[in-house]
Amino acid sequence: MSDNIVIIPTYNEKENIERMVRKVFSLTHPFHLLIVDDGSPDGTAAIVKILMNEFPERLFLEERKDKLGLGTAYIHGFKWALQRQYEYVFEMDCDFSHNPEDLIRLREACVNGADMSIGSRYVADGKIENWPRGRVLMSYYASVYVRIVLGVRIHDTTAGFKCYTRKVLESINFDEIKFVGYAFQIEMKYTAYKLGFKIEEVPITFTDRVEGVSKMSKGIFKEAFWGVLQMRFKKINQLKAL
């Protein structure tokens, strides 16, 4: 039984899913993998079901009927993981923009004392490859904006490559998490920060997807911009009642 579970939400990732599954299971440290698929019409879930026969008790699938948003997919996965005995819960993308090899480094950061670790593009030795300069600048200054408005000492506030220790997720009231895109990533970090957890940023190289279609949209950026202001003036009430 592994104490690590990697959660990957999917929607139309047939070009990447098998390669990603095999890569995660090839790592030197044992990880389990949960795919949360939002009714992908391209057959992503069907590919996972075939692979489950090859990787029983390591690969798991949760299917949802509709495309309900990144944030709700992760929360679905977090609740699933907390019902089991996992101590380290990871989130990452399916498109290889996050290097699975870095899962080991994120875990080490938490084993060595962090409550939550972030794969960061904007700390020393962090990098971005294959993004247009305009998108790099937009992403970087979005994180600057979040740091200024929320007053958090996190450089990569929109990062989607993370490791949570169990105690962090057990302390968050998921019903109070309201956002689904970039703002979800910000809200989870902000909540952990306000609850006093130790957060460590681990430098990574982020590489733009090669296969499949990006899920980014103007609506996601709009949600993030206004969502940060809402977070700033909202009373933090995400600590679970004991």
KOLMARVEX-725162 format. One line per field, with one value per residue (C-alpha): x, z, y; residue in three letters. Coordinates in Angstrom, 1 decimal. Each point is the difference from the previous one (the first is absolute). Layout:
residues N
c1 <- (X	...)
c3 <- (Z	...)
c2 <- (Y	...)
residu <- (ala	...)
END
This chain:
residues 242
c1 <- (0.0	1.5	-0.5	0.0	-2.8	0.3	-3.3	-0.3	-3.2	-0.6	-2.2	1.0	3.5	0.1	3.4	1.6	-1.7	1.7	3.5	-0.6	-1.3	3.0	2.4	-1.4	0.2	3.6	1.3	2.4	-2.5	-3.4	-2.9	-3.7	-2.0	-3.6	-1.4	-3.1	-1.5	-2.8	-1.8	2.7	-1.6	3.3	0.1	2.6	-1.8	-0.2	3.8	0.3	-2.3	2.2	3.1	-1.6	0.2	3.7	0.4	-2.5	-0.1	2.2	-2.1	-3.4	-2.7	-2.9	-2.3	-2.3	-2.6	0.6	2.9	-0.4	3.3	3.5	-0.6	-2.9	1.9	2.9	-2.4	-1.7	3.5	1.0	-3.2	0.7	3.6	-1.0	-2.3	3.1	3.4	2.0	2.4	1.2	-2.5	1.3	-1.6	1.4	-1.0	-0.3	1.7	3.7	0.3	0.8	2.9	-1.0	3.6	-0.6	-2.6	2.9	1.4	-3.4	-0.4	3.4	-0.8	-3.0	1.8	2.7	-2.4	-2.2	-3.8	-0.5	2.5	-0.5	1.7	1.1	0.9	0.9	2.7	3.7	0.6	-3.6	-0.6	-2.7	0.6	-1.9	-2.4	-0.3	1.7	-3.4	-1.5	3.1	-0.3	-3.8	0.5	2.9	-1.8	-3.2	2.0	1.4	-3.6	-1.1	2.9	-0.7	-3.8	0.0	3.3	1.3	3.7	-0.5	1.7	-2.0	-3.5	-1.8	2.1	-1.9	2.7	-0.1	0.3	-2.3	0.6	-3.1	-0.4	-0.3	-2.9	-1.6	0.1	-1.8	-3.8	-0.4	-3.5	1.6	2.2	-1.9	2.1	0.7	3.0	3.1	-1.8	-0.5	3.8	0.4	-2.8	1.4	3.5	-1.5	-2.1	3.0	2.1	-2.7	-0.3	3.6	1.4	3.6	0.2	3.2	0.6	2.0	1.5	-1.2	0.2	-3.5	-0.4	-3.0	-2.0	0.9	-3.0	-3.7	-1.8	0.6	-3.0	1.0	-2.6	-0.7	-2.6	2.5	2.2	-3.0	-1.0	3.5	0.2	-3.3	0.3	3.1	-1.8	-2.9	2.5	1.7	-3.2	-1.6	0.3	2.0	-2.3	1.4	1.3	-2.1	-2.0	1.7)
c3 <- (0.0	-1.1	2.2	-3.1	-2.4	-3.1	-1.2	-3.7	-1.3	-3.7	-2.9	-3.5	0.9	-2.1	-1.6	3.4	2.5	-0.6	-0.2	3.2	1.9	-1.1	0.9	3.5	0.7	-1.3	2.7	2.7	2.8	0.0	-0.8	-0.5	-2.6	0.0	-3.3	0.3	-3.4	-0.9	-2.7	-2.6	-3.4	-1.5	2.1	2.6	2.7	-2.2	-0.4	3.8	0.5	-2.2	1.9	3.3	-0.9	-0.3	3.2	2.5	3.4	-1.3	-2.7	0.8	-1.9	1.0	-2.8	0.1	-2.6	-0.9	-0.3	3.5	0.3	1.2	3.6	0.5	-1.6	2.5	2.9	-1.1	0.0	3.4	1.6	-1.6	1.2	3.6	0.2	-0.4	1.8	-2.2	1.8	-3.1	-2.6	-3.2	-2.8	-3.5	-3.7	-2.5	-2.8	1.2	0.7	3.4	0.0	1.9	1.2	2.2	2.1	1.9	0.8	1.1	2.3	1.5	0.9	2.0	1.6	1.1	1.8	-2.5	0.4	-3.7	-2.8	-3.3	-3.3	-0.7	-3.3	1.7	2.6	-0.6	-2.6	-1.0	-3.7	-2.7	-3.5	-3.2	1.1	-2.0	1.8	0.4	1.8	2.3	1.0	0.5	2.3	1.9	0.6	1.0	2.8	1.0	0.0	2.3	2.4	0.3	0.4	2.4	1.8	-0.5	-0.2	-2.8	-3.4	-2.2	1.3	-3.1	-0.1	-0.5	1.0	3.7	2.9	3.0	3.2	1.4	2.9	-2.4	-1.9	3.2	1.2	-2.9	-0.4	-3.6	0.0	0.4	-3.1	-2.6	-3.2	-2.8	-2.1	0.7	2.9	1.6	0.0	1.6	2.6	1.1	0.6	1.7	2.3	1.0	0.6	2.1	2.1	0.8	-1.9	-1.1	-3.8	-2.0	-3.6	-2.0	-3.3	-3.1	-3.7	-1.4	-3.7	-2.2	-1.2	-3.3	-0.4	0.5	0.4	2.7	2.4	0.6	-0.7	0.6	2.5	2.2	0.1	0.7	2.9	1.4	-0.2	1.8	2.2	1.6	1.0	1.4	2.0	1.4	1.5	1.0	3.6	0.0	1.3	-1.6	3.2	0.6	3.2	2.5)
c2 <- (0.0	3.3	3.1	2.2	0.8	2.1	1.6	0.9	1.5	-0.7	1.2	-1.2	-1.2	-3.2	1.1	0.3	-2.3	-3.3	1.5	1.9	-3.0	-2.1	2.8	0.5	-3.8	-0.1	2.3	-1.3	0.9	-1.8	2.3	-0.8	1.9	1.2	1.3	2.2	0.1	2.4	-2.0	0.4	-0.7	-1.1	-3.2	1.0	-2.0	-3.1	0.0	0.3	-3.0	-2.1	1.1	-0.8	-3.7	0.3	2.1	-1.3	1.6	2.8	1.8	1.2	1.8	2.3	0.9	3.1	0.6	3.6	2.5	1.5	1.9	-0.6	1.0	-2.3	-2.9	0.5	0.3	-3.3	-1.6	1.5	-1.4	-3.4	0.0	1.0	-3.0	-2.1	-0.1	2.3	2.4	2.0	1.2	1.4	2.0	0.3	0.4	-2.8	1.8	-0.3	3.7	-1.4	-2.4	-3.2	-0.4	3.1	-1.9	-1.5	3.5	1.3	-2.9	0.4	3.6	-1.1	-3.0	2.5	2.3	1.9	-0.3	0.7	0.3	1.8	-0.6	3.5	1.8	3.3	-0.9	-0.3	-2.8	-0.1	0.2	0.1	-1.6	0.4	2.8	3.2	2.9	1.8	-3.0	-0.3	3.7	-0.3	-3.0	1.5	3.3	-1.8	-1.6	3.4	1.4	-2.8	0.5	3.7	-0.3	-3.0	0.7	-3.6	-0.9	-2.4	0.7	-2.4	0.6	-1.6	-3.1	-3.3	-2.4	-0.6	-2.5	0.3	-1.8	-1.7	2.4	3.0	-1.5	-1.2	3.6	1.6	0.2	-0.8	1.4	3.5	-0.4	1.9	0.3	-2.5	1.2	2.0	1.5	-3.4	-0.5	3.4	-0.6	-3.3	1.5	3.1	-2.2	-2.2	3.2	1.6	-3.2	0.3	-3.0	0.0	0.3	-0.7	0.8	-2.5	1.3	-1.8	0.3	0.5	-1.0	0.8	-2.9	-1.7	-2.3	0.9	3.3	2.6	0.6	3.6	2.7	3.7	-1.0	-1.8	3.2	2.1	-2.3	0.2	3.9	0.6	-3.1	1.3	3.2	-2.0	-2.1	3.1	1.4	-3.3	-1.2	-3.2	-2.7	-3.1	-1.8	-3.1	-0.1	-2.4)
residu <- (met	ser	asp	asn	ile	val	ile	ile	pro	thr	tyr	asn	glu	lys	glu	asn	ile	glu	arg	met	val	arg	lys	val	phe	ser	leu	thr	his	pro	phe	his	leu	leu	ile	val	asp	asp	gly	ser	pro	asp	gly	thr	ala	ala	ile	val	lys	ile	leu	met	asn	glu	phe	pro	glu	arg	leu	phe	leu	glu	glu	arg	lys	asp	lys	leu	gly	leu	gly	thr	ala	tyr	ile	his	gly	phe	lys	trp	ala	leu	gln	arg	gln	tyr	glu	tyr	val	phe	glu	met	asp	cys	asp	phe	ser	his	asn	pro	glu	asp	leu	ile	arg	leu	arg	glu	ala	cys	val	asn	gly	ala	asp	met	ser	ile	gly	ser	arg	tyr	val	ala	asp	gly	lys	ile	glu	asn	trp	pro	arg	gly	arg	val	leu	met	ser	tyr	tyr	ala	ser	val	tyr	val	arg	ile	val	leu	gly	val	arg	ile	his	asp	thr	thr	ala	gly	phe	lys	cys	tyr	thr	arg	lys	val	leu	glu	ser	ile	asn	phe	asp	glu	ile	lys	phe	val	gly	tyr	ala	phe	gln	ile	glu	met	lys	tyr	thr	ala	tyr	lys	leu	gly	phe	lys	ile	glu	glu	val	pro	ile	thr	phe	thr	asp	arg	val	glu	gly	val	ser	lys	met	ser	lys	gly	ile	phe	lys	glu	ala	phe	trp	gly	val	leu	gln	met	arg	phe	lys	lys	ile	asn	gln	leu	lys	ala	leu)
END
